[in-house]
């Protein structure tokens, strides 16, 4: 292959875990704040509006996971190629990933536009809930391809080590989103009062603006930049490697969120109080596992580079050290949230029944989130090493075969209601977390590298 032209780019940043992780943490925090701002502002419209958007976002989250096939796969492949010192090929893979995710995003948007009403009609929604949900899915679903592009481009920027720059863009997007929410949901600045529709329009506007900046930034951080032909050159080798990691990663997450959708269906039979309580509890709990998620993503970047550079011992130690930090921080943050649970829930609602039920569920989060921290670190490490298939097998066994039946038993047979769902999810998190810990300790992942040692040696010899 012809070498890509080298152009000036910022000096590659240090790949220390803390330097990578704190911007990732802030970026994820800002994305979560976008969702929380929707929940907070829509709670000023009605609890039904919050519940309706929560139901739609469950499906939108599933669609984003499907589109993350390319994002997850390309970030791991690019990380290993960069670790192996093969930047021209990393650039080609990046361009291919952007094209693949654009095409996939357009297909998903078309599906949500054409089948949105059919999907919602099967979710046991009635009256105002159904009306709000329909209004939201038509706009948010139709423009979901913007999020597909944002996901893959921001993942590539982080893989190149420029996590701080990606965080700055997310900050701007979050500020714009909150401003648009304020204007469009409640009708300020001379704009019409759109309610749920305004929240959907605000999401689309902020994503479109951020996408333009992300594209510009990606070109700035690459040491070898993409050229036009790279976007339309479909290499079977690169696609195979992207899908080898991306498909299992997406299937594993799709399985998780599909189970969450089933649990959501369970909740619809418990009534509107349980439905709203679930939404508020999840809005709070996401800030607890945020720390583990950021550490896991930072660990994946470092482990991918180390595996590509043929440094498995360093990768092994890095993941285990990250796990210690993730568990410790998660437990401390969760204890703080439990202590402050009443005023936190009070930010969302004044309904006494919802306040009481949400607070009870948050008490169970210590059990759930400590187990989730194992998953978020070790799953990312296993994927970064190329060992993504194992996570799929374990996901099906734990979630589908164990967690869903246990949830049904606790909710409908033992009549534990919403807390029963939280306990079923906690059982799944701990089972998978302990199995992934054993898998990492076994070092079976060392045989899954995407850049073969002999391939790397030949490339270096030819380049010299």
C-alpha positions as CSV (number, residue, x, y, z in Angstrom):
1,X,0.0,0.0,0.0
2,X,1.1,3.6,-0.6
3,X,2.0,5.5,2.4
4,X,-0.3,8.3,3.4
5,X,1.1,11.8,3.4
6,X,2.4,12.9,6.8
7,X,1.2,16.3,8.0
8,X,1.8,18.3,11.1
9,X,-0.2,17.2,14.2
10,X,0.0,17.8,17.9
11,X,2.6,15.8,19.8
12,X,1.2,12.5,21.0
13,X,0.2,12.9,24.7
14,X,1.4,10.7,27.6
15,X,-0.6,7.5,27.9
16,X,-0.6,7.4,31.7
17,X,-3.9,6.1,33.0
18,X,-4.8,9.2,35.1
19,X,-4.0,11.5,32.2
20,X,-6.2,9.6,29.9
21,X,-9.0,8.9,32.4
22,X,-9.9,12.2,33.9
23,X,-10.9,13.8,30.6
24,X,-12.9,10.6,29.7
25,X,-14.6,10.9,33.1
26,X,-15.6,14.5,32.5
27,X,-16.7,13.8,28.9
28,X,-18.9,10.9,30.1
29,X,-20.2,13.1,32.9
30,X,-21.2,15.8,30.4
31,X,-23.0,13.3,28.2
32,X,-24.9,12.0,31.3
33,X,-25.7,15.6,32.3
34,X,-27.4,16.0,28.9
35,X,-29.7,13.1,29.8
36,X,-30.2,14.4,33.3
37,X,-31.1,17.9,32.1
38,X,-33.8,16.3,29.9
39,X,-35.1,14.5,32.9
40,X,-35.0,17.5,35.2
41,X,-36.6,19.9,32.7
42,X,-39.2,17.4,31.5
43,X,-40.2,16.7,35.2
44,X,-41.4,20.3,35.0
45,X,-43.8,19.3,32.3
46,X,-45.1,16.1,33.9
47,X,-44.0,12.7,35.3
48,X,-45.6,11.2,32.3
49,X,-43.3,13.1,30.0
50,X,-40.3,11.8,31.9
51,X,-41.5,8.2,31.8
52,X,-42.3,8.4,28.0
53,X,-38.8,9.7,27.1
54,X,-37.3,7.0,29.4
55,X,-39.1,4.3,27.4
56,X,-38.0,5.8,24.0
57,X,-34.5,6.2,25.2
58,X,-34.4,2.5,26.1
59,X,-34.8,1.8,22.4
60,X,-32.5,4.5,21.3
61,X,-29.9,3.1,23.5
62,X,-30.3,-0.3,21.9
63,X,-29.9,1.3,18.5
64,X,-26.7,3.2,19.6
65,X,-25.3,-0.1,20.8
66,X,-25.9,-1.6,17.3
67,X,-24.1,1.3,15.8
68,X,-21.2,0.8,18.3
69,X,-20.2,-2.3,16.4
70,X,-17.9,-0.2,14.4
71,X,-16.9,2.2,17.1
72,X,-15.8,-0.5,19.5
73,X,-14.1,-2.6,16.9
74,X,-12.2,0.3,15.2
75,X,-11.0,1.8,18.5
76,X,-9.4,-1.5,19.5
77,X,-7.9,-2.2,16.1
78,X,-6.5,1.3,15.7
79,X,-5.1,1.2,19.3
80,X,-3.2,-2.1,18.5
81,X,-1.9,-0.7,15.2
82,X,-0.7,2.5,16.8
83,X,1.0,0.4,19.5
84,X,2.7,-1.6,16.8
85,X,4.0,1.7,15.2
86,X,1.8,1.4,12.0
87,X,0.1,4.8,11.8
88,X,-0.6,4.8,8.1
89,X,-2.8,1.7,8.4
90,X,-4.4,3.1,11.5
91,X,-5.5,6.1,9.5
92,X,-7.0,3.9,6.8
93,X,-8.9,1.9,9.3
94,X,-10.2,5.1,10.9
95,X,-11.6,6.4,7.6
96,X,-13.2,3.0,6.8
97,X,-14.8,3.0,10.3
98,X,-16.4,6.4,9.7
99,X,-17.9,5.4,6.4
100,X,-19.2,2.1,7.9
101,X,-20.9,3.9,10.8
102,X,-22.5,6.5,8.7
103,X,-24.1,3.9,6.5
104,X,-25.2,1.9,9.5
105,X,-26.6,5.1,11.2
106,X,-28.7,6.0,8.2
107,X,-30.2,2.6,8.2
108,X,-31.1,2.7,11.9
109,X,-32.6,6.2,11.5
110,X,-34.8,4.9,8.7
111,X,-36.0,2.0,10.8
112,X,-36.9,4.2,13.7
113,X,-38.8,6.6,11.5
114,X,-40.8,3.9,9.7
115,X,-41.4,1.5,12.7
116,X,-41.5,3.8,15.7
117,X,-45.2,3.7,16.2
118,X,-45.3,-0.1,15.9
119,X,-42.5,-0.4,18.5
120,X,-44.3,1.8,21.0
121,X,-47.6,0.1,20.5
122,X,-46.1,-3.0,22.0
123,X,-44.8,-1.3,25.2
124,X,-48.1,-1.2,27.2
125,X,-48.2,2.6,26.9
126,X,-51.5,4.5,27.1
127,X,-52.9,8.0,26.7
128,X,-50.5,10.9,27.4
129,X,-47.6,8.5,27.8
130,X,-48.0,7.2,24.3
131,X,-48.4,10.7,22.8
132,X,-45.2,12.0,24.4
133,X,-43.3,8.9,23.3
134,X,-44.4,9.2,19.7
135,X,-43.4,12.8,19.5
136,X,-40.0,12.1,20.9
137,X,-39.1,9.0,18.8
138,X,-39.9,10.7,15.5
139,X,-37.3,13.4,16.0
140,X,-34.7,11.7,18.2
141,X,-34.8,8.5,16.2
142,X,-34.7,10.2,12.8
143,X,-31.5,12.0,13.6
144,X,-29.8,9.2,15.5
145,X,-27.2,8.8,12.6
146,X,-25.6,11.9,14.0
147,X,-24.8,10.0,17.2
148,X,-23.4,7.2,15.2
149,X,-20.8,9.5,13.7
150,X,-20.1,11.2,17.0
151,X,-19.5,7.8,18.7
152,X,-16.9,6.6,16.1
153,X,-15.1,9.9,15.7
154,X,-14.8,10.6,19.4
155,X,-13.7,7.0,20.1
156,X,-10.9,7.5,17.5
157,X,-9.8,10.8,19.0
158,X,-9.6,9.1,22.4
159,X,-7.7,6.2,21.0
160,X,-5.1,8.5,19.6
161,X,-4.6,9.7,23.2
162,X,-6.3,13.1,23.0
163,X,-9.0,12.5,25.6
164,X,-8.8,16.1,26.9
165,X,-9.7,17.6,23.5
166,X,-12.7,15.3,23.1
167,X,-13.9,16.4,26.5
168,X,-13.8,20.1,25.5
169,X,-16.2,19.3,22.6
170,X,-18.6,17.5,24.9
171,X,-18.5,20.5,27.3
172,X,-19.6,22.8,24.4
173,X,-22.3,20.3,23.3
174,X,-23.7,20.0,26.8
175,X,-23.9,23.8,27.3
176,X,-25.7,24.2,24.0
177,X,-28.1,21.3,24.8
178,X,-29.1,22.8,28.1
179,X,-29.7,26.2,26.5
180,X,-31.8,24.7,23.8
181,X,-33.7,22.6,26.3
182,X,-34.5,25.7,28.3
183,X,-35.7,27.6,25.2
184,X,-37.6,24.8,23.5
185,X,-39.2,22.8,26.3
186,X,-40.6,25.9,28.1
187,X,-40.9,28.3,25.2
188,X,-38.3,31.0,26.2
189,X,-36.6,33.6,24.0
190,X,-39.7,34.0,21.9
191,X,-39.7,30.3,20.8
192,X,-42.8,28.1,21.1
193,X,-43.3,25.9,24.1
194,X,-42.7,22.4,22.7
195,X,-42.3,20.2,25.7
196,X,-41.1,16.7,24.8
197,X,-40.7,17.7,21.2
198,X,-38.5,20.5,22.3
199,X,-36.2,18.1,24.1
200,X,-35.8,16.0,21.0
201,X,-35.1,19.0,18.8
202,X,-32.5,20.2,21.3
203,X,-30.7,16.9,21.2
204,X,-30.5,16.9,17.5
205,X,-29.2,20.5,17.3
206,X,-26.5,20.0,19.9
207,X,-25.3,16.7,18.3
208,X,-25.1,18.2,14.8
209,X,-23.0,21.1,16.1
210,X,-20.7,18.8,18.1
211,X,-20.2,16.5,15.1
212,X,-18.8,19.3,13.0
213,X,-16.2,20.1,15.7
214,X,-15.3,16.4,16.2
215,X,-14.6,15.9,12.5
216,X,-12.3,18.9,12.5
217,X,-10.5,17.8,15.7
218,X,-9.9,14.2,14.4
219,X,-7.9,15.6,11.5
220,X,-5.9,17.8,13.9
221,X,-4.8,15.0,16.2
222,X,-3.8,12.3,13.6
223,X,0.0,12.0,12.9
224,X,-1.0,10.4,9.5
225,X,-4.2,11.9,8.2
226,X,-6.9,10.3,6.2
227,X,-7.3,11.1,2.5
228,X,-10.5,10.9,0.4
229,X,-9.9,7.5,-1.1
230,X,-9.6,5.9,2.3
231,X,-13.3,6.5,2.9
232,X,-14.3,4.4,-0.1
233,X,-11.6,1.7,0.1
234,X,-13.3,-1.3,1.7
235,X,-10.4,-3.5,2.8
236,X,-11.7,-7.0,3.7
237,X,-8.8,-7.5,6.1
238,X,-9.6,-4.3,8.1
239,X,-13.3,-4.9,8.1
240,X,-12.8,-8.5,9.4
241,X,-10.6,-7.2,12.2
242,X,-13.1,-4.4,13.1
243,X,-16.0,-6.8,13.2
244,X,-14.0,-9.5,15.1
245,X,-14.0,-7.2,18.1
246,X,-17.0,-4.9,17.3
247,X,-19.6,-7.5,16.7
248,X,-19.0,-9.5,20.0
249,X,-18.8,-6.2,21.9
250,X,-22.0,-4.9,20.5
251,X,-23.8,-8.3,20.9
252,X,-22.7,-8.3,24.6
253,X,-24.0,-4.8,25.2
254,X,-27.1,-5.5,23.1
255,X,-27.9,-8.5,25.2
256,X,-27.5,-6.4,28.3
257,X,-29.8,-3.6,27.1
258,X,-32.3,-6.1,25.7
259,X,-32.6,-7.6,29.1
260,X,-33.0,-4.1,30.5
261,X,-35.8,-3.6,28.0
262,X,-37.5,-6.7,29.3
263,X,-37.1,-5.5,32.8
264,X,-38.7,-2.2,31.7
265,X,-41.6,-4.2,30.4
266,X,-41.9,-5.9,33.8
267,X,-42.0,-2.4,35.4
268,X,-44.9,-1.3,33.1
269,X,-47.1,-3.8,35.0
270,X,-46.1,-2.3,38.3
271,X,-47.8,1.1,37.5
272,X,-46.7,4.7,36.8
273,X,-45.1,5.2,40.2
274,X,-42.7,2.3,39.6
275,X,-42.0,3.5,36.0
276,X,-41.1,7.0,37.1
277,X,-39.1,5.7,40.1
278,X,-37.0,3.4,37.8
279,X,-36.2,6.4,35.6
280,X,-35.1,8.6,38.5
281,X,-33.1,5.8,40.1
282,X,-31.2,5.2,36.9
283,X,-30.6,8.9,36.4
284,X,-28.9,9.0,39.7
285,X,-27.1,5.6,39.6
286,X,-25.4,6.4,36.3
287,X,-23.2,8.9,38.2
288,X,-22.0,6.1,40.5
289,X,-20.7,3.8,37.8
290,X,-19.4,6.7,35.8
291,X,-16.0,6.4,37.6
292,X,-15.6,2.7,36.7
293,X,-16.7,3.4,33.2
294,X,-14.1,6.1,32.7
295,X,-11.3,3.9,34.2
296,X,-12.4,1.0,32.0
297,X,-12.2,3.1,28.8
298,X,-8.8,4.6,29.8
299,X,-7.6,1.1,30.6
300,X,-8.7,-0.1,27.2
301,X,-6.6,2.5,25.4
302,X,-3.5,1.6,27.4
303,X,-4.0,-2.1,27.2
304,X,-4.7,-2.0,23.4
305,X,-1.4,-0.1,22.9
306,X,0.5,-2.5,25.1
307,X,-0.9,-5.6,23.4
308,X,0.0,-4.1,20.0
309,X,3.5,-3.4,21.2
310,X,3.8,-7.0,22.4
311,X,3.9,-6.1,26.1
312,X,1.4,-8.5,27.6
313,X,2.9,-8.5,31.1
314,X,2.4,-4.7,31.4
315,X,-1.1,-5.0,30.0
316,X,-1.9,-7.7,32.6
317,X,-0.7,-5.6,35.5
318,X,-2.4,-2.4,34.2
319,X,-5.9,-4.0,34.1
320,X,-5.7,-5.4,37.7
321,X,-4.4,-2.1,39.1
322,X,-7.2,-0.2,37.3
323,X,-9.7,-2.7,38.8
324,X,-8.6,-1.9,42.4
325,X,-9.1,1.8,41.8
326,X,-12.5,1.3,40.1
327,X,-13.9,-0.8,43.0
328,X,-12.6,1.5,45.7
329,X,-13.9,4.7,44.1
330,X,-17.3,3.2,43.2
331,X,-17.9,2.1,46.8
332,X,-17.0,5.5,48.2
333,X,-19.2,7.4,45.8
334,X,-22.1,5.0,46.2
335,X,-22.0,5.4,50.0
336,X,-22.2,9.2,49.5
337,X,-25.2,8.8,47.2
338,X,-27.0,6.6,49.7
339,X,-26.5,9.1,52.4
340,X,-27.9,11.9,50.2
341,X,-30.6,9.8,48.5
342,X,-33.6,11.8,49.7
343,X,-32.4,15.3,48.6
344,X,-31.1,13.8,45.4
345,X,-34.5,12.2,44.5
346,X,-36.2,15.4,45.6
347,X,-34.5,17.2,42.8
348,X,-36.6,15.2,40.3
349,X,-40.0,14.9,42.0
350,X,-42.2,15.9,45.0
351,X,-44.4,12.8,44.7
352,X,-44.2,11.1,48.1
353,X,-44.7,7.6,46.7
354,X,-42.1,8.0,43.9
355,X,-39.7,9.5,46.4
356,X,-40.0,6.6,48.8
357,X,-39.7,3.9,46.2
358,X,-36.8,5.5,44.4
359,X,-34.9,5.9,47.8
360,X,-35.5,2.2,48.6
361,X,-34.0,1.1,45.2
362,X,-31.0,3.4,45.7
363,X,-30.2,1.5,48.9
364,X,-29.6,-1.6,46.8
365,X,-27.2,0.2,44.5
366,X,-24.2,-0.6,46.8
367,X,-24.6,-4.3,45.9
368,X,-25.2,-3.6,42.3
369,X,-22.6,-1.0,41.5
370,X,-19.7,-2.8,43.2
371,X,-20.3,-5.8,41.0
372,X,-20.7,-3.6,37.9
373,X,-17.2,-2.0,38.5
374,X,-15.6,-5.4,37.9
375,X,-17.4,-5.7,34.5
376,X,-16.7,-2.2,33.3
377,X,-13.0,-2.5,33.8
378,X,-12.4,-6.1,32.8
379,X,-14.7,-6.2,29.8
380,X,-12.9,-3.2,28.4
381,X,-9.6,-4.8,29.0
382,X,-10.6,-8.1,27.4
383,X,-11.9,-6.3,24.3
384,X,-8.8,-4.2,24.0
385,X,-6.8,-7.4,24.0
386,X,-9.0,-8.8,21.2
387,X,-10.7,-11.4,23.5
388,X,-14.3,-10.1,22.8
389,X,-16.1,-13.4,22.0
390,X,-15.8,-14.7,25.6
391,X,-17.8,-11.7,26.9
392,X,-20.7,-12.6,24.6
393,X,-20.9,-16.2,25.8
394,X,-20.8,-15.1,29.4
395,X,-23.4,-12.3,28.8
396,X,-25.9,-14.8,27.4
397,X,-25.4,-17.3,30.2
398,X,-25.6,-14.7,33.0
399,X,-28.2,-12.2,31.7
400,X,-30.6,-14.3,29.7
401,X,-30.4,-17.7,31.5
402,X,-30.0,-16.4,35.0
403,X,-30.9,-12.7,35.5
404,X,-34.2,-12.5,33.5
405,X,-35.8,-15.6,35.1
406,X,-34.6,-14.4,38.5
407,X,-36.2,-11.0,37.9
408,X,-39.5,-12.6,36.9
409,X,-39.5,-14.7,40.0
410,X,-38.7,-11.7,42.3
411,X,-41.2,-9.3,40.7
412,X,-44.2,-11.4,39.9
413,X,-44.0,-14.5,42.1
414,X,-42.5,-13.1,45.3
415,X,-44.0,-9.6,44.6
416,X,-40.9,-7.7,45.5
417,X,-41.6,-5.1,42.8
418,X,-39.0,-2.7,41.6
419,X,-36.3,-3.7,44.2
420,X,-36.6,-7.3,42.9
421,X,-35.4,-6.0,39.5
422,X,-32.4,-4.3,41.1
423,X,-31.4,-7.5,42.9
424,X,-31.7,-9.6,39.7
425,X,-29.4,-7.1,37.9
426,X,-26.9,-7.1,40.8
427,X,-26.7,-10.9,40.6
428,X,-25.8,-10.7,36.9
429,X,-23.2,-8.1,37.5
430,X,-21.4,-10.1,40.2
431,X,-21.5,-13.3,38.3
432,X,-20.0,-11.8,35.1
433,X,-17.6,-9.7,37.1
434,X,-16.1,-12.7,38.9
435,X,-15.9,-14.8,35.8
436,X,-14.1,-12.0,33.8
437,X,-11.7,-11.6,36.7
438,X,-10.8,-15.3,36.5
439,X,-10.5,-15.0,32.7
440,X,-8.1,-12.1,32.9
441,X,-6.0,-13.9,35.6
442,X,-5.8,-17.0,33.3
443,X,-4.2,-14.8,30.6
444,X,-6.1,-16.7,27.9
445,X,-6.6,-13.3,26.2
446,X,-2.9,-13.2,25.1
447,X,-3.7,-15.5,22.2
448,X,-6.2,-13.0,20.7
449,X,-4.0,-10.1,19.5
450,X,-5.1,-8.5,16.2
451,X,-1.5,-7.7,15.2
452,X,0.4,-11.0,14.9
453,X,4.0,-10.9,16.2
454,X,5.5,-12.3,13.0
455,X,3.4,-9.8,11.0
456,X,4.8,-7.0,13.1
457,X,8.4,-8.1,12.7
458,X,8.1,-8.3,8.9
459,X,6.6,-4.8,8.7
460,X,9.4,-3.3,10.8
461,X,12.1,-5.0,8.7
462,X,10.6,-3.7,5.5
463,X,10.2,-0.3,6.9
464,X,13.8,-0.2,7.9
